[in-house]
Amino acid sequence: MEGLPTVTVIVRSFRHVAEEMGFPRTVITRHPMGRPLGPPGDSSTHSRVVGTALHLLDTATEGGAIVELEDPYRPG
């Protein structure tokens, strides 16, 4: 293991960046820029995104792992 294990959470419009830069682990959401975890105050969506990131951190077996969440952005 090298360095600090990380997971990047980004919005779908930046998927190409994760692929080109070779991020170790990435969760992609269908949310707008500036809100990768979801709408402000939407703790259930925030928890789902962070839970997915932690699960990916625990289960990814090789670099470049990408998980794309299908849930659309639904402002409160």
N, CA, C and O atoms as a GROMACS GRO file, in nm:
protein
  304
    1MET      N    1   0.084  -0.117   0.000
    1MET     CA    2   0.000   0.000   0.000
    1MET      C    3   0.088   0.123   0.000
    1MET      O    4   0.185   0.131   0.076
    2GLU      N    5   0.055   0.219  -0.086
    2GLU     CA    6   0.130   0.343  -0.092
    2GLU      C    7   0.040   0.459  -0.052
    2GLU      O    8  -0.076   0.465  -0.094
    3GLY      N    9   0.091   0.548   0.028
    3GLY     CA   10   0.017   0.669   0.060
    3GLY      C   11  -0.111   0.645   0.137
    3GLY      O   12  -0.127   0.544   0.206
    4LEU      N   13  -0.202   0.738   0.123
    4LEU     CA   14  -0.329   0.737   0.193
    4LEU      C   15  -0.438   0.688   0.098
    4LEU      O   16  -0.459   0.750  -0.007
    5PRO      N   17  -0.509   0.581   0.130
    5PRO     CA   18  -0.616   0.534   0.043
    5PRO      C   19  -0.725   0.641   0.028
    5PRO      O   20  -0.768   0.699   0.127
    6THR      N   21  -0.768   0.665  -0.095
    6THR     CA   22  -0.866   0.770  -0.121
    6THR      C   23  -0.975   0.723  -0.215
    6THR      O   24  -0.958   0.629  -0.292
    7VAL      N   25  -1.088   0.792  -0.205
    7VAL     CA   26  -1.198   0.777  -0.300
    7VAL      C   27  -1.238   0.919  -0.340
    7VAL      O   28  -1.258   1.005  -0.254
    8THR      N   29  -1.248   0.943  -0.469
    8THR     CA   30  -1.291   1.071  -0.520
    8THR      C   31  -1.439   1.062  -0.552
    8THR      O   32  -1.483   0.966  -0.616
    9VAL      N   33  -1.517   1.161  -0.510
    9VAL     CA   34  -1.659   1.169  -0.545
    9VAL      C   35  -1.675   1.288  -0.639
    9VAL      O   36  -1.648   1.402  -0.602
   10ILE      N   37  -1.718   1.259  -0.762
   10ILE     CA   38  -1.732   1.364  -0.862
   10ILE      C   39  -1.866   1.353  -0.934
   10ILE      O   40  -1.933   1.251  -0.927
   11VAL      N   41  -1.902   1.460  -1.003
   11VAL     CA   42  -2.025   1.458  -1.083
   11VAL      C   43  -1.993   1.399  -1.219
   11VAL      O   44  -1.879   1.399  -1.264
   12ARG      N   45  -2.096   1.349  -1.283
   12ARG     CA   46  -2.082   1.273  -1.407
   12ARG      C   47  -2.009   1.350  -1.518
   12ARG      O   48  -1.938   1.289  -1.598
   13SER      N   49  -2.026   1.481  -1.524
   13SER     CA   50  -1.964   1.558  -1.631
   13SER      C   51  -1.811   1.555  -1.624
   13SER      O   52  -1.744   1.594  -1.719
   14PHE      N   53  -1.754   1.509  -1.511
   14PHE     CA   54  -1.610   1.500  -1.497
   14PHE      C   55  -1.557   1.356  -1.499
   14PHE      O   56  -1.443   1.331  -1.460
   15ARG      N   57  -1.639   1.264  -1.545
   15ARG     CA   58  -1.594   1.124  -1.550
   15ARG      C   59  -1.465   1.111  -1.632
   15ARG      O   60  -1.375   1.037  -1.594
   16HIS      N   61  -1.458   1.182  -1.743
   16HIS     CA   62  -1.339   1.174  -1.828
   16HIS      C   63  -1.212   1.214  -1.753
   16HIS      O   64  -1.104   1.162  -1.781
   17VAL      N   65  -1.225   1.306  -1.659
   17VAL     CA   66  -1.109   1.348  -1.579
   17VAL      C   67  -1.059   1.232  -1.494
   17VAL      O   68  -0.939   1.205  -1.488
   18ALA      N   69  -1.152   1.163  -1.429
   18ALA     CA   70  -1.114   1.048  -1.345
   18ALA      C   71  -1.046   0.940  -1.429
   18ALA      O   72  -0.948   0.880  -1.386
   19GLU      N   73  -1.099   0.917  -1.549
   19GLU     CA   74  -1.042   0.815  -1.636
   19GLU      C   75  -0.905   0.857  -1.688
   19GLU      O   76  -0.811   0.777  -1.688
   20GLU      N   77  -0.892   0.982  -1.732
   20GLU     CA   78  -0.765   1.030  -1.787
   20GLU      C   79  -0.656   1.040  -1.682
   20GLU      O   80  -0.540   1.009  -1.709
   21MET      N   81  -0.693   1.083  -1.560
   21MET     CA   82  -0.593   1.102  -1.455
   21MET      C   83  -0.565   0.973  -1.378
   21MET      O   84  -0.468   0.965  -1.303
   22GLY      N   85  -0.650   0.873  -1.396
   22GLY     CA   86  -0.627   0.745  -1.330
   22GLY      C   87  -0.648   0.751  -1.179
   22GLY      O   88  -0.568   0.695  -1.104
   23PHE      N   89  -0.754   0.818  -1.135
   23PHE     CA   90  -0.784   0.822  -0.993
   23PHE      C   91  -0.792   0.678  -0.940
   23PHE      O   92  -0.841   0.590  -1.012
   24PRO      N   93  -0.747   0.652  -0.818
   24PRO     CA   94  -0.748   0.515  -0.766
   24PRO      C   95  -0.888   0.456  -0.752
   24PRO      O   96  -0.912   0.341  -0.789
   25ARG      N   97  -0.981   0.534  -0.699
   25ARG     CA   98  -1.119   0.490  -0.679
   25ARG      C   99  -1.208   0.612  -0.695
   25ARG      O  100  -1.179   0.719  -0.641
   26THR      N  101  -1.317   0.596  -0.771
   26THR     CA  102  -1.405   0.711  -0.797
   26THR      C  103  -1.551   0.670  -0.788
   26THR      O  104  -1.591   0.566  -0.841
   27VAL      N  105  -1.629   0.753  -0.721
   27VAL     CA  106  -1.775   0.742  -0.722
   27VAL      C  107  -1.826   0.859  -0.805
   27VAL      O  108  -1.789   0.974  -0.781
   28ILE      N  109  -1.911   0.829  -0.903
   28ILE     CA  110  -1.966   0.931  -0.991
   28ILE      C  111  -2.115   0.943  -0.964
   28ILE      O  112  -2.188   0.843  -0.959
   29THR      N  113  -2.160   1.067  -0.945
   29THR     CA  114  -2.302   1.091  -0.922
   29THR      C  115  -2.361   1.169  -1.039
   29THR      O  116  -2.289   1.233  -1.115
   30ARG      N  117  -2.492   1.164  -1.051
   30ARG     CA  118  -2.564   1.237  -1.157
   30ARG      C  119  -2.617   1.368  -1.101
   30ARG      O  120  -2.727   1.412  -1.137
   31HIS      N  121  -2.541   1.428  -1.015
   31HIS     CA  122  -2.580   1.555  -0.953
   31HIS      C  123  -2.512   1.670  -1.026
   31HIS      O  124  -2.416   1.647  -1.100
   32PRO      N  125  -2.560   1.794  -1.006
   32PRO     CA  126  -2.496   1.908  -1.073
   32PRO      C  127  -2.360   1.941  -1.011
   32PRO      O  128  -2.330   1.902  -0.898
   33MET      N  129  -2.280   2.016  -1.087
   33MET     CA  130  -2.150   2.058  -1.036
   33MET      C  131  -2.169   2.133  -0.904
   33MET      O  132  -2.262   2.211  -0.888
   34GLY      N  133  -2.078   2.107  -0.812
   34GLY     CA  134  -2.084   2.172  -0.682
   34GLY      C  135  -2.166   2.097  -0.579
   34GLY      O  136  -2.166   2.132  -0.461
   35ARG      N  137  -2.236   1.994  -0.623
   35ARG     CA  138  -2.320   1.916  -0.530
   35ARG      C  139  -2.302   1.766  -0.552
   35ARG      O  140  -2.401   1.695  -0.573
   36PRO      N  141  -2.180   1.716  -0.548
   36PRO     CA  142  -2.158   1.574  -0.577
   36PRO      C  143  -2.226   1.481  -0.476
   36PRO      O  144  -2.255   1.366  -0.508
   37LEU      N  145  -2.250   1.531  -0.354
   37LEU     CA  146  -2.316   1.447  -0.254
   37LEU      C  147  -2.467   1.457  -0.258
   37LEU      O  148  -2.536   1.379  -0.193
   38GLY      N  149  -2.520   1.552  -0.333
   38GLY     CA  150  -2.664   1.569  -0.343
   38GLY      C  151  -2.710   1.704  -0.294
   38GLY      O  152  -2.628   1.790  -0.262
   39PRO      N  153  -2.842   1.724  -0.288
   39PRO     CA  154  -2.898   1.852  -0.247
   39PRO      C  155  -2.862   1.888  -0.102
   39PRO      O  156  -2.847   1.799  -0.018
   40PRO      N  157  -2.848   2.016  -0.074
   40PRO     CA  158  -2.823   2.058   0.064
   40PRO      C  159  -2.934   2.008   0.158
   40PRO      O  160  -3.052   2.018   0.126
   41GLY      N  161  -2.894   1.955   0.271
   41GLY     CA  162  -2.989   1.909   0.371
   41GLY      C  163  -3.047   1.771   0.346
   41GLY      O  164  -3.125   1.722   0.428
   42ASP      N  165  -3.013   1.708   0.237
   42ASP     CA  166  -3.067   1.576   0.204
   42ASP      C  167  -2.974   1.468   0.261
   42ASP      O  168  -2.894   1.408   0.189
   43SER      N  169  -2.986   1.446   0.390
   43SER     CA  170  -2.893   1.356   0.459
   43SER      C  171  -2.901   1.212   0.410
   43SER      O  172  -2.801   1.140   0.416
   44SER      N  173  -3.016   1.167   0.362
   44SER     CA  174  -3.025   1.029   0.314
   44SER      C  175  -2.944   1.011   0.185
   44SER      O  176  -2.878   0.909   0.167
   45THR      N  177  -2.948   1.109   0.096
   45THR     CA  178  -2.867   1.102  -0.026
   45THR      C  179  -2.719   1.115   0.008
   45THR      O  180  -2.637   1.041  -0.046
   46HIS      N  181  -2.685   1.207   0.098
   46HIS     CA  182  -2.545   1.224   0.140
   46HIS      C  183  -2.492   1.092   0.197
   46HIS      O  184  -2.382   1.050   0.163
   47SER      N  185  -2.570   1.030   0.282
   47SER     CA  186  -2.528   0.904   0.344
   47SER      C  187  -2.510   0.793   0.241
   47SER      O  188  -2.416   0.714   0.251
   48ARG      N  189  -2.599   0.788   0.142
   48ARG     CA  190  -2.590   0.685   0.038
   48ARG      C  191  -2.461   0.704  -0.044
   48ARG      O  192  -2.392   0.607  -0.075
   49VAL      N  193  -2.430   0.829  -0.080
   49VAL     CA  194  -2.310   0.855  -0.159
   49VAL      C  195  -2.184   0.823  -0.078
   49VAL      O  196  -2.093   0.755  -0.127
   50VAL      N  197  -2.179   0.872   0.046
   50VAL     CA  198  -2.062   0.845   0.130
   50VAL      C  199  -2.051   0.696   0.160
   50VAL      O  200  -1.940   0.642   0.162
   51GLY      N  201  -2.162   0.630   0.184
   51GLY     CA  202  -2.161   0.485   0.208
   51GLY      C  203  -2.107   0.409   0.087
   51GLY      O  204  -2.032   0.313   0.102
   52THR      N  205  -2.145   0.453  -0.032
   52THR     CA  206  -2.093   0.391  -0.154
   52THR      C  207  -1.943   0.412  -0.164
   52THR      O  208  -1.869   0.320  -0.201
   53ALA      N  209  -1.897   0.533  -0.132
   53ALA     CA  210  -1.753   0.562  -0.136
   53ALA      C  211  -1.676   0.475  -0.036
   53ALA      O  212  -1.570   0.423  -0.070
   54LEU      N  213  -1.728   0.460   0.083
   54LEU     CA  214  -1.661   0.377   0.184
   54LEU      C  215  -1.660   0.230   0.142
   54LEU      O  216  -1.562   0.159   0.164
   55HIS      N  217  -1.770   0.186   0.083
   55HIS     CA  218  -1.777   0.047   0.035
   55HIS      C  219  -1.673   0.025  -0.076
   55HIS      O  220  -1.605  -0.078  -0.078
   56LEU      N  221  -1.661   0.122  -0.167
   56LEU     CA  222  -1.562   0.111  -0.274
   56LEU      C  223  -1.421   0.109  -0.217
   56LEU      O  224  -1.336   0.034  -0.263
   57LEU      N  225  -1.396   0.191  -0.118
   57LEU     CA  226  -1.265   0.194  -0.053
   57LEU      C  227  -1.231   0.057   0.005
   57LEU      O  228  -1.116   0.013  -0.001
   58ASP      N  229  -1.331  -0.009   0.059
   58ASP     CA  230  -1.311  -0.139   0.123
   58ASP      C  231  -1.301  -0.254   0.023
   58ASP      O  232  -1.236  -0.355   0.051
   59THR      N  233  -1.365  -0.241  -0.093
   59THR     CA  234  -1.377  -0.356  -0.182
   59THR      C  235  -1.297  -0.348  -0.313
   59THR      O  236  -1.277  -0.451  -0.378
   60ALA      N  237  -1.251  -0.230  -0.352
   60ALA     CA  238  -1.179  -0.217  -0.480
   60ALA      C  239  -1.052  -0.302  -0.476
   60ALA      O  240  -0.976  -0.297  -0.380
   61THR      N  241  -1.031  -0.379  -0.579
   61THR     CA  242  -0.916  -0.468  -0.583
   61THR      C  243  -0.803  -0.417  -0.673
   61THR      O  244  -0.692  -0.469  -0.668
   62GLU      N  245  -0.831  -0.315  -0.754
   62GLU     CA  246  -0.727  -0.258  -0.838
   62GLU      C  247  -0.755  -0.110  -0.862
   62GLU      O  248  -0.867  -0.063  -0.846
   63GLY      N  249  -0.651  -0.038  -0.900
   63GLY     CA  250  -0.664   0.104  -0.925
   63GLY      C  251  -0.756   0.135  -1.042
   63GLY      O  252  -0.774   0.052  -1.131
   64GLY      N  253  -0.812   0.253  -1.042
   64GLY     CA  254  -0.899   0.295  -1.150
   64GLY      C  255  -1.042   0.248  -1.136
   64GLY      O  256  -1.120   0.260  -1.231
   65ALA      N  257  -1.080   0.196  -1.019
   65ALA     CA  258  -1.217   0.148  -0.998
   65ALA      C  259  -1.314   0.265  -1.001
   65ALA      O  260  -1.292   0.367  -0.935
   66ILE      N  261  -1.422   0.250  -1.078
   66ILE     CA  262  -1.524   0.355  -1.089
   66ILE      C  263  -1.660   0.294  -1.064
   66ILE      O  264  -1.696   0.191  -1.120
   67VAL      N  265  -1.737   0.360  -0.978
   67VAL     CA  266  -1.876   0.323  -0.952
   67VAL      C  267  -1.960   0.445  -0.988
   67VAL      O  268  -1.938   0.554  -0.936
   68GLU      N  269  -2.058   0.425  -1.076
   68GLU     CA  270  -2.147   0.536  -1.112
   68GLU      C  271  -2.285   0.510  -1.053
   68GLU      O  272  -2.348   0.409  -1.083
   69LEU      N  273  -2.330   0.601  -0.970
   69LEU     CA  274  -2.463   0.589  -0.912
   69LEU      C  275  -2.567   0.634  -1.014
   69LEU      O  276  -2.547   0.734  -1.084
   70GLU      N  277  -2.675   0.562  -1.021
   70GLU     CA  278  -2.779   0.591  -1.120
   70GLU      C  279  -2.883   0.692  -1.072
   70GLU      O  280  -2.959   0.746  -1.153
   71ASP      N  281  -2.886   0.718  -0.942
   71ASP     CA  282  -2.988   0.807  -0.887
   71ASP      C  283  -2.977   0.948  -0.945
   71ASP      O  284  -2.870   1.008  -0.940
   72PRO      N  285  -3.086   1.001  -1.001
   72PRO     CA  286  -3.084   1.138  -1.053
   72PRO      C  287  -3.087   1.240  -0.938
   72PRO      O  288  -3.120   1.206  -0.825
   73TYR      N  289  -3.053   1.362  -0.968
   73TYR     CA  290  -3.057   1.469  -0.870
   73TYR      C  291  -3.202   1.508  -0.846
   73TYR      O  292  -3.276   1.537  -0.940
   74ARG      N  293  -3.241   1.509  -0.721
   74ARG     CA  294  -3.379   1.548  -0.684
   74ARG      C  295  -3.372   1.651  -0.572
   74ARG      O  296  -3.361   1.615  -0.455
   75PRO      N  297  -3.378   1.778  -0.607
   75PRO     CA  298  -3.373   1.880  -0.503
   75PRO      C  299  -3.494   1.869  -0.411
   75PRO      O  300  -3.605   1.836  -0.453
   76GLY      N  301  -3.469   1.899  -0.281
   76GLY     CA  302  -3.572   1.887  -0.179
   76GLY      C  303  -3.688   1.971  -0.205
   76GLY      O  304  -3.783   1.970  -0.127
   0.00000   0.00000   0.00000
